[in-house]
Amino acid sequence: SEAVIRAIDRSTPPGTPIVGGLVTGGSQPGTNVFVTNDKVANSGAIGLVIEGDVEASPLVAHAGRAVGPAMVVTASDQNAVLQLNGRPAAQALDELLGSLNNTDRTMLADRPVVGIVVDGHRPHLGRGDYLLRPMTTVDRSGGSLLLPGGVPRGSTIRFQVIDGQTARED
């Protein structure tokens, strides 16, 4: 993957924005696939060039399924969500974990993910309406949740579980 990035960097004009990512998640080598028209491959790369005056926001579908209620970030600081609905964020997570069935509780505890509502003006939210970010740390002593990129105060979030059924449906 590093060789591909270096080759793209050498072949584009300086300052050209380049966005990308690696797709993983298969339980063993060869289980991730690319599908293009009538061809299926389990190795390779896909590229897309967009030219002109275009504003784009890259998103990755993690096959998340929302659990628990929507909550508003009432206090945050850089990468730390300090409060949800006016309570310490770690306390809100613990209360949610206590309310879930065993399967969802285990999935959320093992792989905590937060879905940030992309467009808060939509009347109904479903899969695809959240930007998913992995939670890196639960600071129970300070009451905060740490997320890469942070979450601005006033954002609406829902915790998400990642499961095989949702991935198949997506």
N, C-alpha and C positions, 0 to 999 in steps of 0.2 A: 504493500500500500504506500510506503514511503517513496518508492521509485516512481509510482504514478504521480504523486503530488509534485515531485521534483520535475518530472517531464512536463506536466501542465504549467508549472511556474516558469520554466524555461521558454515555453512556446507562447506565452501570453504577454501583452505589453505590461510594463511596470504599472502598478496601481490598479490593475484589473481585479475587481472583487471575485474571489473564488470561494465557493461554499461546497461543503461535502460532508460525508460521513461514512461510517462502516456499518454494514448490516450484519447483525449476529443474532443469536437466539436459538439456533438449532441445538438439539441435544447431543449431536455427534457430528464429526466432519462430513460434509456433503449434503447436509439436510437443509441448508438455506439454498434457495433457488432464485434465478432471474427468469421472468417470463416475458418474451417479446414476440408478439404475433403468434406464430405457430411453433416457436422454438423455446425450449427449456434448457437452462444451463445451471450447473451448481458451482461455477467459478467464473470469474471475469469482473468486468466493470461496466457501468452505465454512465454516460456523460450527456450533458445538455448544455447548449450555449444559447444564451438569451442576449440579443444585441439591441441597442437603442436606448431611449430614455424610458426605462422600465424600473418600477419599484417593486421588489419582490420580498416576501418573507418566507424563509424556509421553515417547514414544519415536518415533524416525524411522527408517524402514527405508531403508538406503542401498544395499541390494542387494550387500552384501559377501560375499565368499567367502574363508574362512580359508585361509592358506598358512603352512606351517611348523608347528613344534610349539607347544603351549601353553607359556607361560612365566610364572613367578611374579615379581611386582614385589618385589624384596628390599630396595630402598631407593628412597625418593622424597622430594621436598621441594616442596610447593605444586604448581606446574604442571610440575615436572621429574620424569621417571622417571630415576633415577640408575643403578639396577642391575636386570637381569633374570637370574634364576637365579644370582645372586652375581657376575655379570660386568657390566662397564660396558654400559649399555643400547645405546649407539651401536655397540659392538663386536658385540653380539648381533644387531642389525639388519644390520650388514655381513656377518656370517657367514650369516645367512638369505638375504640378497640373492645371495651367492655360490653358494648351493645351489639356487636356483630356475631354472626354464627361462627362456629369453629373454623370452617373452611376459609371464609373471608378474613377472619382475624389472623389466621396463620399466614395467608398470602400478604396481607398488609404489613404485618410485623416483619416478615422475611424480606420483603421488597417494597419499602414505603415509597409511594409516589403521590405527588400532589398535582392535581389538574387545575390550572388557572384559566378562568373563563376568558375566552378571546374577545367576545362581543357581548357585553353585559346588557345590551338593549334587546336581545332576542327574547321572545316571550317563553319559549320552551328550549331547554338545553338537553342535548344528548351527546352521544359519542361523536367526536370530531369537533366539538365546541370548546375543547379544553387544550391548552398547551401543557403537556405533561413534563414534569421535572422530578428527578429522583431526589428524595430527601437524604442528605448525606449524614446528618447527625440529629439526634434528639437530645437536647441538653435539659434533662429533667431538673438539675439543680438551679439553672437559670430560667427554665420554663420555655425555652425557645426551640424552634426547628430551623436547621440550616439547610438552605437550598442553593445550588449553583445559580447565579444570576439574580437571586433574590426575588421578592414579590413586593410590589409597591403597596403602601397603605391604601385601603379602599378597594383593593382587588377582591373579587369573589373566587373562592377555591372550593374544590371538593376532593377528598382523598380518593385514590383510585387503586384498584387491584388489577394486576396483570394476570390473565389466565388463558389457557389454551382455547377454551370455547369462544371467548371474545375475539381472540386472534383469528380463529377460523372464520367467524362471522365477518370481521373487518376485511 
